[in-house]
Amino acid sequence: MSLIVVSPLARIAEMAVRHKAREMISLLAANQDFHRPAVIAAERHLKLAMNDITFAGTGDLIAPQEAHVAKIIEFARAWDQTSPLVVHCWMGVSRSPAAAMIASLAVAPDDDDDALAKRLREASPFATPNIRLVEIGDEMLGRDGRFTKAVKALGRGADADGNTPFTLPLPAREPAAP
């Protein structure tokens, strides 16, 4: 079963090595520098500059936008799933869980939105997916509001220290018919 590793920035190298990941999505503020783990090839590392906000027009902060979500979807669909995908933000609580869910739906469009939300909550009591990313993902993936509704039903996650990575499994695949 393929999975997505959601991590805070401080633990990306550890998680990439532990899970033998070869691809990564980074969602950090513009100009926030960090060292890409050596096991992640530069051409399989998507870096998206955005702040963890839910609406545009907040000074110099960059709200998640359609272009960001389109890149997450495109990157996820190019992921061969032979090794886990690392998705991270600063704390691994808001932007990266939302992006992980979008990536999961991009590669498993038949997944049930409520089942995905349940898997997320089981994987992390702390995750509170960025609702702006979720709403844009819902629209771009043609979920007709189901994805947004499922995430909103999760409510706010427990308080987090920003040091708790987790894995989000993709849905089990049905065996091919003989």
N, C-alpha and C positions, 0 to 999 in steps of 0.2 A: 504494500500500500504506500503510495506517495504521500508526502506530507510537506507542510510549510512550517518553517521554524520562525517564530516571532521573537524578536530580541530587542533589548535596549542596546544603545550604541556601545556601552561599556563592555558588552559580552559578545559582540559579533564574531571576533576571531575564535574564541572558545567554542561558540555554537557551530560555526562553519566547520571547524576541525572535528568536533565531536560527532556531528551528523554527516560528515563527508559531503558537505554542500559544495556546489561548483558555481552557483548563480545567486545573485543578491539584488534586492531592491532597497534603496536607501531613501527615506523621506525625512529630510532635515531642512532647517532654515538655510536660506542662501548664505553662502560663504562660511558655512560651518564645516571646518576641515576635520578630517579623520583619516586614519590609515586603513585602506582596503585590505582585508586579510589576503595573504599570499595564495591561498587555495582558490580564491575567486578570480577568474580571468577578467581583465578590464573590459573586454567586449561582452561579457555576460554580467555586467554590473550596471544597473539602471539607477542613476542618481536624479532625484526630483527635489527641486528647491521649493519648499512650502512650509508655512508655519502651522502650528496646531490650533487653528481658529476655525470657526464655523460660518463666518460671513466675510464678504469682501468689504473693503473700505475702512480698514483698521490701520490707519497710518501707513508706515512702510512695510507692514507685514504682508505676506503673500498667502492668500487663502487658496485652498485646494481648488483646482479648476478642471474643466473638461479635458484640456490637453494633458494634464497629469494622469487622469483616469484612463484616457485613451492609451497612454504609454504603458500603464500597468497592465491593461488588457492585452495589448500587443506583445509585451514582454512575456507575460504568463503563457500566452498561446504558443510562443516559440520555445518555451521550457520543455525539454524532452522528458522530464519526470523520472529520469534514471537515478537522480540524486535529489535530496531535498532542496528547496528554495528558501533562502534566508530573506526575511523582510524585517527591516528595522527602522526605528525612529529614535528619538532621544531616550524615551523611557520604555518603549514597547507596550504602551497602554492604549493609545488613541489612533494615531495615524497608521501605524503598522498593523494592528488588528483589522482595521477597515480595509487596508490594501490587501492583506492576506485573504480576507473574505472575497474581495473583488477578484483576486487572482484565482481563487478556488472556483468561483462561479464561471470565470472565463474558460477554465479547462474542463469543468463539469457542469455544463449548462442545464442538465436535467436534474441537478440536485434540488432538493426541497429547501426553501429559504428558512423555514422554521427548524429543520434538521441541522442546517449549517449553523444557525444561531445557537442551538443547543450544544453542538460540538464545540463551538467557541467558548461558551460558558463552562462546559465541563473541563476544557483545557486551561482556562484562566478565570478565576473569580474576580480578577482585577481589570480585565479588558473593558474599555468603554469606547467602542469604535467611533471615530470622528464622523459625525452624522452628515456633514457636508460631503465627504468622500462617499459615504454610503448612498446618499440621495443621487449623486451624479452617477455612481456605478449602477444604481437601480435603473435609471433612465437609459444609460448607454448599453446595458445588457438586456434591456427589454423585459425587466422583471415586473412591470406594471404595479409598482408599489409594494409588492410582497417582501422584497429584501428590506426596504426601509421599515416596514411594519414589524418584521421579525426582529430587527436590531433594536428598534425603539422598545419593543416588549421586554428585551433583556434588562433595560434600565441601566443605571450607573453601576459600574463594578465597584468592588471593595477598594478602600484606600490602598495605594501601592507605594512601594519604596523605589520603583523604577529599576529594580534589579532582578526581575523574575521573568526569564524567557519561558516560552512554552511552545508546544508543537500543535499544529492544527492539521489533523488528518484530512485528506481528501475523501469523498464518499467512496464506499466500497463499490467496485465495478461489478456489474452483472456478468456472469460467465457468458461467453459467446455461444450462440445456439449451434448445435452440431450440424 
